[in-house]
Amino acid sequence: MKKLLLCLTIMLAIGIHNKTWAQYVLTEADKQYELFNYVKAIDLYEQAYKKKATLYAAERLGECYKKQNNYMQAERWYATATSLPGSASINLLYYAQALQGNSKYNEAKLKYEAYAESNKDITATQKRTWLLSCDSALKWMKEPSSYSVTNVRILNSSQSDWGAIRQGDQVIFISDRGIVNPGKQSPARPFLKFDGARKPDPNIYGWTGNHYLRLYTQSGTDSIKLFPFDAGTQYHIGSASFTGDGNEVYFTLTKIHNTAEYEKVKGFNARLATVNVELYSSKKDKDGTWGKPVAFKYNNVNQYSIGDPYITKDGKSLYFASNMPGGKGGTDLYLVHQTSAGDWGMPINLKEVNSEYNERSPSVDAENNLYFSSDGRIGMGGLDIFKATLVSGKIGEPRNMGYPINTPQDDFAFNFSGKDTGYLSSSRTDGLGEDDIYSFMEQKQLAFRLIGEVYDKKTNLPLSNALISLNQLNGGILKVQTGDDGRFKFNLEKASDYKLTGEKTDFRSEAASLTTRNMNSSKVLEQDLFLERIELNKAIRLENINYDFDKDNIRPDAAIELDKLVKIMNDNPTIWIELGSHTDSRGSDVYNQQLSQRRAKSAVQYIIDKGINKNRIEAKGYGERRLLNECTNGVKCTEAEHQLNRRTEFTIVKY
């Protein structure tokens, strides 16, 4: 009775300690979350979830990953959150958005419908926009445009790089490159946000931990340099646009002119304040020196923002985006014309293209077509790029530019640099940083085609709604979802290497490599993929993970096999596993239990050292409790029979 009481007391003490520890970890995670340190917060929330699977931790993990634009992880955590008791209906919306961000449009539709059903405040128009956007995206992905989109790696960094334009032999763009702090999130682009209780740091933008946005220039093989002008601010310098002769530039910036003006800023002494964006221009003198910036006539920093300027080649018309009063909502596009006196006329709201949400980054091509981005129309997700014709001063119906110009993420700052080429900016998931610069080119001739089918590896039946990604190495990525027949197809470029990946909810991903190098004539390539369904808590043996008798070190032959598990975890970044180690029956039960735990920890440490997040893998020693044959204590067996029991297995416990 005393032993039982002691046992219960110890168990109760452990339970109290675990509860206290878990609460401490959640408290620390919340602190990091409030500081926008999402990497640290994620680590702590995952630790807390491993200790106790709570709805709160799952929701916060979904939110943290969403703020990092990690849609894959956000999808799985919102899937977890929506499956837990007490989950709010808003989690269905976040789940749908994450699925949409992962190009899983058919699944996203189901969640949007479920959310609309659970929330009667959702209008029929909003529901229709969600569903039509999913349907349209599926169509655009199956019938991509003739444009190819390629990451311009020479310009991009691990931070935010966007707004590229070509001016003569230079490419000019915006970047906050500098101090790397991936644990913090980029803000909404139009504004400068900061702690309203103190003046912002002039060197580091506290919201991101990076430098402030600056204009950079790059030419040929030269290194990237700061654009050579004094913008008159310590803070953000945004997108720029030049006249045709390159002698005048219009750009946006954020500045705090003096303390008195700073204290007038809306939200001063609040927890988060906002400084609006202003528009300025500068002219180059005969010596090539840029003059002092001149404020735009309609700036009103205490009331609204003006940004995203586009000046026409003749310098007579200026497009911009603003949230000034009188617009339809969010940020609207405006146009001003230069008067005969050289002044700017009244801003004209481009009501034909504006919506109740946000319109951004206008530009005009040589044929007088207007390009802009919007998140208020039928699109693939986030900001999509649209095209509208300008005829006799009238704007035609905007048309979505389709895929791959647009993706489920933000796509904006579309500018031609030649007849069929130019730059756009995007936060699409294959980028090097938060936003990246991409080049686009219209392809006139297609040489190769890839066709294939996706199967369930166990049943050999076609898989519908599988997401197939074609990654052109040193190029762009194309994606498509399979229909009921499981089939997919892509157009391929000449002399290119590709990685083909198939993934589907509840399945492990599968990849294959292919190339069009050394192919001199048009050809159809065929490649099928076989996906294996994930089964939770099913032990999967790792072959050849053998240990020497009474040892726990990783042998070279075992390292080869553990590397395969590392690849599985890299290819399937949402799965969590338990790695279990087993011994033979020789030795005492207690010693074998301890030996197996050491072996499991040794294997887990090997995997962590290969870069796998420690929260995703747990070591578990089983000793001799799960023998595969009759070689129990006292039974005479061969070395080979004992070796069979000295094994390592992994079990997927969460995905």
Long-range contacts (C-beta under 8 A, 24 or more apart in sequence): 18-51, 18-52, 21-51, 22-48, 22-51, 22-52, 25-51, 26-56, 26-57, 29-57, 29-60, 30-60, 33-60, 33-63, 33-64, 36-67, 36-183, 36-184, 36-185, 36-207, 37-183, 37-184, 38-64, 38-65, 38-67, 38-68, 38-183, 38-184, 38-185, 39-68, 39-182, 39-183, 40-183, 43-615, 46-613, 46-615, 47-615, 50-615, 50-618, 53-84, 54-84, 55-81, 55-84, 55-85, 55-86, 55-87, 58-84, 59-87, 59-91, 62-91, 62-94, 62-95, 62-98, 63-94, 66-94, 66-97, 66-98, 67-185, 68-182, 68-185, 69-101, 69-409, 69-427, 69-429, 69-434, 71-98, 71-101, 71-102, 71-408, 71-429, 72-102, 72-573, 72-574, 73-573, 73-574, 74-98, 74-101, 75-99, 75-101, 75-102, 75-104, 75-574, 76-574, 76-655, 80-654, 89-115, 89-118, 89-119, 90-115, 92-118, 96-130, 97-381, 100-133, 100-134, 100-137, 100-380, 100-381, 100-408, 101-381, 101-408, 101-409, 101-429, 102-408, 102-467, 103-137, 103-141, 103-407, 103-408, 103-467, 103-479, 103-481, 104-465, 104-467, 104-481, 104-505, 105-134, 105-135, 105-137, 105-138, 105-481, 106-134, 106-138, 106-465, 106-481, 107-465, 107-505, 108-134, 109-134, 109-135, 129-378, 132-378, 133-378, 133-379, 133-380, 133-381, 136-378, 136-379, 136-380, 136-400, 137-379, 137-380, 137-381, 137-403, 137-408, 138-481, 140-380, 140-400, 140-402, 140-403, 140-406, 141-403, 141-478, 141-479, 141-480, 141-481, 142-480, 143-402, 144-402, 144-403, 144-404, 144-478, 144-491, 145-401, 145-402, 145-403, 145-404, 145-405, 146-442, 146-443, 146-444, 147-404, 147-405, 147-440, 147-441, 147-442, 147-443, 148-404, 148-440, 148-441, 148-443, 148-475, 148-476, 148-493, 149-404, 149-405, 149-424, 149-438, 149-439, 149-440, 149-476, 150-438, 150-439, 150-440, 150-441, 150-472, 150-474, 150-475, 150-476, 151-430, 151-431, 151-432, 151-436, 151-437, 151-438, 151-475, 151-476, 152-423, 152-436, 152-437, 152-438, 152-439, 153-432, 153-474, 154-218, 155-218, 155-224, 155-437, 156-431, 156-432, 156-433, 156-436, 156-437, 157-432, 157-433, 158-182, 158-432, 158-433, 159-208, 159-210, 159-433, 159-434, 160-186, 160-208, 160-210, 160-213, 160-433, 160-434, 160-435, 161-425, 161-433, 161-435, 161-436, 161-437, 162-239, 162-412, 162-413, 162-425, 162-435, 162-436, 162-437, 163-238, 163-239, 163-240, 163-361, 163-413, 163-425, 163-437, 164-413, 164-415, 164-423, 164-425, 164-437, 165-240, 165-241, 165-242, 165-415, 165-417, 165-423, 166-415, 166-417, 166-422, 166-423, 167-242, 167-246, 168-246, 169-219, 169-220, 170-217, 170-218, 170-219, 171-217, 171-218, 171-219, 171-423, 172-215, 172-216, 172-217, 172-227, 172-240, 172-242, 173-215, 173-216, 173-218, 173-437, 174-213, 174-214, 174-215, 174-216, 174-237, 174-238, 174-239, 174-240, 175-213, 175-214, 175-216, 176-205, 176-208, 176-210, 176-211, 176-212, 176-213, 176-214, 177-210, 177-211, 177-216, 178-210, 178-211, 179-204, 179-209, 179-210, 179-211, 180-210, 181-208, 181-209, 181-210, 183-209, 184-208, 184-209, 184-210, 186-434, 186-435, 189-238, 189-360, 190-276, 190-277, 190-305, 190-307, 190-321, 190-323, 190-331, 191-254, 191-274, 191-275, 191-276, 191-277, 191-305, 192-235, 192-236, 192-254, 192-274, 192-275, 192-277, 193-272, 193-273, 193-274, 193-275, 194-272, 194-273, 194-275, 195-271, 195-272, 195-273, 196-265, 196-267, 196-268, 196-269, 196-270, 196-271, 196-272, 196-273, 197-269, 197-271, 199-256, 199-259, 199-262, 200-235, 200-256, 202-234, 202-235, 203-234, 205-235, 205-236, 212-236, 212-237, 213-237, 213-238, 215-240, 215-251, 228-290, 229-282, 229-290, 230-290, 230-292, 230-293, 231-280, 231-282, 231-293, 232-280, 232-292, 232-293, 235-275, 236-277, 238-277, 238-307, 238-308, 239-307, 239-308, 239-309, 239-361, 239-413, 240-309, 241-309, 241-310, 241-311, 242-311, 243-311, 243-312, 243-313, 243-314, 243-315, 244-313, 244-314, 244-315, 246-284, 247-283, 247-284, 248-281, 248-282, 248-283, 248-284, 248-311, 248-315, 249-281, 249-282, 249-284, 249-290, 250-279, 250-280, 250-281, 250-296, 250-309, 250-310, 250-311, 250-318, 251-279, 251-280, 251-281, 251-282, 251-293, 251-309, 252-277, 252-278, 252-279, 252-280, 252-306, 252-307, 252-308, 252-309, 253-277, 253-278, 253-280, 253-293, 254-278, 261-301, 264-302, 265-302, 266-302, 275-301, 276-300, 276-301, 276-302, 276-303, 276-304, 276-305, 277-305, 277-306, 277-307, 278-305, 278-306, 279-306, 279-307, 279-309, 279-320, 296-344, 297-343, 297-344, 298-324, 298-336, 298-344, 298-347, 300-324, 305-331, 307-331, 308-360, 308-361, 308-362, 310-361, 310-362, 310-363, 310-364, 312-364, 318-344, 319-350, 319-362, 319-363, 319-364, 319-370, 320-362, 321-359, 321-360, 321-361, 321-362, 322-347, 327-354, 328-354, 328-355, 328-356, 329-355, 329-356, 329-357, 329-376, 330-355, 330-356, 330-357, 330-358, 330-359, 330-375, 330-376, 331-358, 331-359, 331-360, 332-359, 333-359, 333-362, 333-372, 350-395, 352-388, 352-394, 352-395, 352-396, 352-397, 352-398, 353-386, 353-388, 353-395, 353-398, 358-383, 360-412, 361-412, 361-413, 361-414, 363-413, 363-414, 363-415, 363-416, 364-390, 365-416, 366-416, 366-419, 370-395, 371-401, 371-414, 371-415, 372-398, 372-414, 373-410, 373-411, 373-412, 373-413, 373-414, 374-398, 379-406, 380-406, 380-407, 380-408, 381-407, 381-408, 381-409, 382-407, 382-408, 382-409, 382-410, 382-411, 382-427, 383-410, 383-411, 383-412, 384-411, 385-411, 385-412, 385-414, 385-424, 403-478, 404-476, 404-477, 404-478, 405-440, 410-435, 428-477, 429-477, 430-471, 430-476, 430-477, 438-476, 443-491, 443-493, 446-491, 447-492, 447-493, 447-494, 447-516, 447-522, 448-491, 448-492, 448-493, 448-494, 448-516, 448-519, 448-522, 448-523, 448-524, 448-525, 449-489, 449-490, 449-491, 449-492, 449-523, 449-524, 449-525, 450-489, 450-490, 450-491, 450-492, 450-498, 450-500, 450-514, 450-524, 450-525, 450-526, 450-527, 451-487, 451-488, 451-489, 451-524, 451-525, 451-526, 452-487, 452-488, 452-489, 452-500, 452-526, 452-527, 452-528, 452-529, 453-482, 453-485, 453-486, 453-487, 453-488, 453-528, 453-529, 454-482, 454-486, 454-487, 454-488, 454-502, 454-504, 454-528, 454-529, 454-530, 454-531, 455-486, 455-528, 455-529, 455-530, 455-531, 456-507, 456-530, 456-531, 456-533, 457-510, 457-530, 457-531, 457-532, 457-533, 458-532, 458-533, 462-486, 462-487, 463-504, 463-507, 463-531, 465-504, 465-505, 466-502, 466-503, 466-504, 466-507, 466-529, 466-531, 467-502, 467-503, 467-504, 468-500, 468-501, 468-502, 468-529, 469-500, 469-501, 469-502, 469-503, 470-498, 470-499, 470-500, 471-498, 471-499, 471-500, 471-501, 472-496, 472-497, 472-498, 473-497, 473-498, 473-499, 492-516, 492-525, 494-519, 500-527, 500-529, 501-571, 502-529, 502-531, 503-531, 504-531, 506-533, 506-534, 506-655, 507-531, 507-532, 507-533, 507-534, 508-532, 508-533, 508-534, 508-568, 508-571, 508-572, 508-575, 509-571, 509-572, 511-571, 534-575, 534-652, 534-655, 535-652, 536-651, 536-652, 536-653, 536-654, 536-655, 537-651, 537-652, 537-653, 538-651, 538-652, 539-580, 539-649, 539-650, 539-651, 540-649, 540-650, 540-651, 540-652, 541-647, 541-648, 541-649, 542-647, 542-648, 542-649, 542-650, 545-603, 545-647, 545-648, 546-643, 546-646, 546-647, 547-599, 547-646, 549-586, 550-587, 550-595, 552-595, 552-598, 552-599, 552-601, 552-602, 553-602, 554-602, 554-603, 554-606, 558-603, 558-648, 559-606, 562-603, 562-606, 562-607, 562-610, 563-610, 565-607, 565-650, 566-607, 566-610, 566-611, 566-612, 569-607, 569-612, 569-616, 569-617, 570-611, 570-612, 572-655, 574-655, 575-616, 575-652, 575-654, 575-655, 576-615, 576-616, 576-617, 576-618, 576-652, 576-653, 576-654, 576-655, 577-616, 577-617, 577-618, 577-650, 577-651, 577-652, 577-653, 578-617, 578-618, 578-619, 578-620, 578-650, 578-651, 578-653, 579-603, 579-604, 579-607, 579-617, 579-618, 579-619, 579-620, 579-648, 579-649, 579-650, 580-620, 580-621, 580-622, 580-648, 580-649, 580-650, 580-651, 581-619, 581-620, 581-621, 581-622, 581-647, 581-648, 582-622, 582-623, 582-624, 582-625, 582-626, 582-627, 582-645, 582-646, 582-647, 582-648, 582-649, 583-623, 583-624, 583-645, 583-646, 584-624, 584-627, 584-631, 584-642, 584-643, 584-645, 584-646, 585-624, 585-627, 585-631, 585-632, 585-633, 585-635, 585-642, 585-645, 586-642, 589-623, 589-624, 592-623, 592-624, 593-621, 593-622, 593-623, 593-624, 593-625, 594-621, 594-623, 595-621, 595-623, 596-621, 596-622, 596-623, 597-621, 599-648, 600-648, 603-648, 618-653
